[in-house]
Amino acid sequence: MTTQINSNYLEKYSEDYAAIVCGQFFSSKPYMTGQDIVQLTNSAQVNFFIIKRLFELWQDELAKLKSNPYFDYRDITVHEALTDFMNVLSRRIKIEKEQLQPLLETSIRQAVEVATDPVSFYQNEISKAPVGQINEFLRDNKKYYKWHSQTITFLVDKAGFGHDESAYLRAIAANYQAIQGSLESVNLLLATLGDIKPFDLDAYLGQNAQEQILVSDSMPEPNREQESKSSFFDQVEINATGIGDVAPEPVRMVEVKPEPAKTVHVTHSNATSNGFDPYNLKAKFETLSYKGMKGILGELAESLAINQRFMFTKELFDGNADLLKHALKSIDKCHSFEEAIGLVNSRYVEELGWKSDSESVQEFLLLVYRKFEV
């Protein structure tokens, strides 16, 4: 899409966002670990871009060691020992505030770029690959691409492209044209930044954008035995979520009604013409008995069972576990059932095509009711 990028806005936004996150985290801790980074913000893409940069630095460290001409790094014993050392090193990430803040600023800028212009972003990524090693580069890095990744990950192990960089660049552009109608809404992606600082898409692009929604894969539970032998970078993806070990569902498209994109910040209301009436919901839930579902809930973000988390991710949030997590945390910050339903109406009902007769929708709303009203 044609854009007029306001780079000054993005620069200032990333600085402010990083300063807030670092100020909150380092007010109670002296340094950050690798697992802290995985859960640092509500945006998995921001978190994983930080880890991607650490992975690059980790690889640079290994290359420096191997560049010494006086030792035989091809010897099998040396190779095994070096691999063990590097894997242990990767699991001892320790970053202080001054080191994290610039990494976070860069990751925020990259996340916004891949959300709004995936073709340029991923073509630039291809240009970083060593000569003749584009496939290897994609295999190593695909776990770090969380937004619009289908634009590029289909290229992994495609024999026909050989080592010609220009063929990969053309394939990315052509593939984007073919699938852009199914890619996830820019607004929904950037909404995951909103808990820290709302992102004004109009201020950044100077235009409105409309897209559709794509189902993203969930990730399995960590394997502790494997974790003890492999590097942090091999395990980081499966440590990032608690959805469970589930096979990814096929992609399905959900049509979104055209509507000009607005600033991600949303003002809550009690009800909308296209949403749920909180008072009708209260009347309904008060008169029904739900076996095994009584009692006051604490934080929704911490209360869901694995099967509920998977169901809501797949059926209500179009496979986007990141968006579910953001929604739960946003609801937890509400002060009443009416305010929570107003938030659900304004952010999710129409955008994601929720149906009032859907069992998963009713179960989700019931959980919200239990949090505030039981």
Solvent accessible surface area in square Angstrom, and as a share of the most:
residue,aa,sasa,rsa
1,M,103,0.46
2,T,118,0.69
3,T,42,0.24
4,Q,141,0.63
5,I,82,0.42
6,N,62,0.32
7,S,73,0.47
8,N,122,0.63
9,Y,49,0.19
10,L,8,0.04
11,E,78,0.35
12,K,116,0.49
13,Y,2,0.01
14,S,0,0.00
15,E,70,0.31
16,D,39,0.20
17,Y,0,0.00
18,A,0,0.00
19,A,46,0.35
20,I,65,0.33
21,V,5,0.03
22,C,0,0.00
23,G,34,0.33
24,Q,112,0.50
25,F,35,0.15
26,F,30,0.13
27,S,93,0.60
28,S,93,0.60
29,K,93,0.39
30,P,103,0.65
31,Y,83,0.31
32,M,0,0.00
33,T,51,0.30
34,G,5,0.05
35,Q,78,0.35
36,D,36,0.18
37,I,0,0.00
38,V,6,0.03
39,Q,84,0.37
40,L,28,0.14
41,T,9,0.05
42,N,14,0.07
43,S,0,0.00
44,A,24,0.18
45,Q,0,0.00
46,V,0,0.00
47,N,3,0.01
48,F,1,0.00
49,F,2,0.01
50,I,0,0.00
51,I,0,0.00
52,K,9,0.04
53,R,101,0.37
54,L,21,0.11
55,F,18,0.07
56,E,43,0.19
57,L,74,0.37
58,W,45,0.16
59,Q,68,0.30
60,D,68,0.35
61,E,76,0.34
62,L,46,0.23
63,A,59,0.46
64,K,137,0.58
65,L,61,0.31
66,K,95,0.40
67,S,82,0.53
68,N,58,0.30
69,P,110,0.69
70,Y,181,0.69
71,F,131,0.55
72,D,80,0.42
73,Y,45,0.17
74,R,222,0.81
75,D,58,0.30
76,I,112,0.57
77,T,93,0.54
78,V,55,0.32
79,H,86,0.39
80,E,98,0.44
81,A,60,0.46
82,L,20,0.10
83,T,58,0.33
84,D,87,0.45
85,F,105,0.44
86,M,4,0.02
87,N,18,0.09
88,V,68,0.39
89,L,71,0.35
90,S,2,0.01
91,R,66,0.24
92,R,160,0.59
93,I,25,0.13
94,K,125,0.53
95,I,11,0.06
96,E,78,0.35
97,K,79,0.34
98,E,127,0.57
99,Q,98,0.44
100,L,0,0.00
101,Q,46,0.20
102,P,71,0.44
103,L,33,0.16
104,L,0,0.00
105,E,33,0.15
106,T,56,0.33
107,S,2,0.01
108,I,0,0.00
109,R,58,0.21
110,Q,41,0.18
111,A,0,0.00
112,V,0,0.00
113,E,68,0.30
114,V,0,0.00
115,A,0,0.00
116,T,4,0.03
117,D,58,0.30
118,P,4,0.03
119,V,25,0.14
120,S,62,0.40
121,F,16,0.06
122,Y,0,0.00
123,Q,48,0.22
124,N,81,0.42
125,E,1,0.00
126,I,1,0.00
127,S,60,0.39
128,K,97,0.41
129,A,14,0.11
130,P,70,0.44
131,V,151,0.87
132,G,23,0.22
133,Q,85,0.38
134,I,7,0.04
135,N,30,0.15
136,E,74,0.33
137,F,28,0.12
138,L,2,0.01
139,R,101,0.37
140,D,60,0.31
141,N,6,0.03
142,K,93,0.39
143,K,41,0.17
144,Y,0,0.00
145,Y,8,0.03
146,K,46,0.19
147,W,9,0.03
148,H,8,0.04
149,S,18,0.12
150,Q,60,0.26
151,T,0,0.00
152,I,0,0.00
153,T,39,0.23
154,F,70,0.29
155,L,0,0.00
156,V,21,0.12
157,D,92,0.48
158,K,90,0.38
159,A,100,0.77
160,G,81,0.77
161,F,53,0.22
162,G,39,0.37
163,H,137,0.61
164,D,73,0.38
165,E,72,0.32
166,S,49,0.31
167,A,16,0.13
168,Y,1,0.00
169,L,48,0.24
170,R,152,0.56
171,A,13,0.10
172,I,0,0.00
173,A,37,0.28
174,A,64,0.50
175,N,25,0.13
176,Y,16,0.06
177,Q,117,0.52
178,A,85,0.66
179,I,42,0.21
180,Q,68,0.30
181,G,38,0.37
182,S,11,0.07
183,L,1,0.01
184,E,14,0.06
185,S,6,0.04
186,V,5,0.03
187,N,33,0.17
188,L,10,0.05
189,L,1,0.01
190,L,0,0.00
191,A,14,0.11
192,T,2,0.01
193,L,0,0.00
194,G,20,0.19
195,D,43,0.22
196,I,43,0.22
197,K,60,0.25
198,P,50,0.32
199,F,0,0.00
200,D,41,0.21
201,L,1,0.00
202,D,48,0.25
203,A,40,0.31
204,Y,6,0.02
205,L,1,0.00
206,G,55,0.53
207,Q,52,0.23
208,N,85,0.43
209,A,12,0.09
210,Q,85,0.38
211,E,31,0.14
212,Q,36,0.16
213,I,2,0.01
214,L,12,0.06
215,V,11,0.06
216,S,36,0.23
217,D,91,0.47
218,S,20,0.13
219,M,31,0.14
220,P,48,0.30
221,E,81,0.36
222,P,25,0.16
223,N,77,0.39
224,R,157,0.57
225,E,145,0.65
226,Q,95,0.42
227,E,41,0.18
228,S,67,0.43
229,K,162,0.69
230,S,18,0.12
231,S,2,0.01
232,F,17,0.07
233,F,6,0.02
234,D,83,0.43
235,Q,5,0.02
236,V,0,0.00
237,E,48,0.22
238,I,33,0.17
239,N,21,0.11
240,A,19,0.15
241,T,28,0.16
242,G,34,0.32
243,I,2,0.01
244,G,6,0.06
245,D,122,0.63
246,V,46,0.26
247,A,79,0.61
248,P,80,0.50
249,E,73,0.33
250,P,109,0.68
251,V,77,0.44
252,R,107,0.39
253,M,105,0.47
254,V,23,0.13
255,E,135,0.61
256,V,22,0.13
257,K,138,0.59
258,P,124,0.78
259,E,95,0.43
260,P,71,0.45
261,A,2,0.01
262,K,129,0.55
263,T,51,0.30
264,V,16,0.09
265,H,120,0.54
266,V,40,0.23
267,T,115,0.67
268,H,66,0.29
269,S,47,0.30
270,N,79,0.41
271,A,46,0.36
272,T,53,0.31
273,S,120,0.77
274,N,91,0.46
275,G,25,0.24
276,F,21,0.09
277,D,56,0.29
278,P,0,0.00
279,Y,123,0.47
280,N,102,0.52
281,L,13,0.06
282,K,41,0.17
283,A,57,0.44
284,K,83,0.35
285,F,8,0.03
286,E,113,0.50
287,T,111,0.65
288,L,86,0.43
289,S,93,0.60
290,Y,62,0.23
291,K,202,0.86
292,G,81,0.78
293,M,41,0.18
294,K,147,0.62
295,G,34,0.33
296,I,128,0.65
297,L,28,0.14
298,G,48,0.46
299,E,99,0.45
300,L,1,0.01
301,A,14,0.11
302,E,133,0.60
303,S,44,0.28
304,L,16,0.08
305,A,49,0.38
306,I,91,0.46
307,N,107,0.55
308,Q,26,0.11
309,R,43,0.16
310,F,45,0.19
311,M,46,0.21
312,F,0,0.00
313,T,4,0.02
314,K,58,0.25
315,E,82,0.37
316,L,4,0.02
317,F,1,0.00
318,D,4,0.02
319,G,4,0.04
320,N,9,0.05
321,A,28,0.22
322,D,24,0.12
323,L,1,0.00
324,L,2,0.01
325,K,52,0.22
326,H,3,0.01
327,A,0,0.00
328,L,1,0.01
329,K,72,0.31
330,S,6,0.04
331,I,0,0.00
332,D,30,0.15
333,K,126,0.53
334,C,10,0.06
335,H,164,0.73
336,S,40,0.26
337,F,0,0.00
338,E,28,0.13
339,E,45,0.20
340,A,0,0.00
341,I,0,0.00
342,G,0,0.00
343,L,2,0.01
344,V,0,0.00
345,N,9,0.05
346,S,45,0.29
347,R,50,0.18
348,Y,4,0.01
349,V,9,0.05
350,E,67,0.30
351,E,44,0.20
352,L,9,0.04
353,G,34,0.33
354,W,18,0.06
355,K,132,0.56
356,S,72,0.46
357,D,125,0.65
358,S,32,0.21
359,E,153,0.68
360,S,4,0.02
361,V,1,0.01
362,Q,36,0.16
363,E,46,0.21
364,F,2,0.01
365,L,0,0.00
366,L,6,0.03
367,L,6,0.03
368,V,0,0.00
369,Y,17,0.07
370,R,24,0.09
371,K,37,0.16
372,F,50,0.21
373,E,64,0.29
374,V,75,0.43
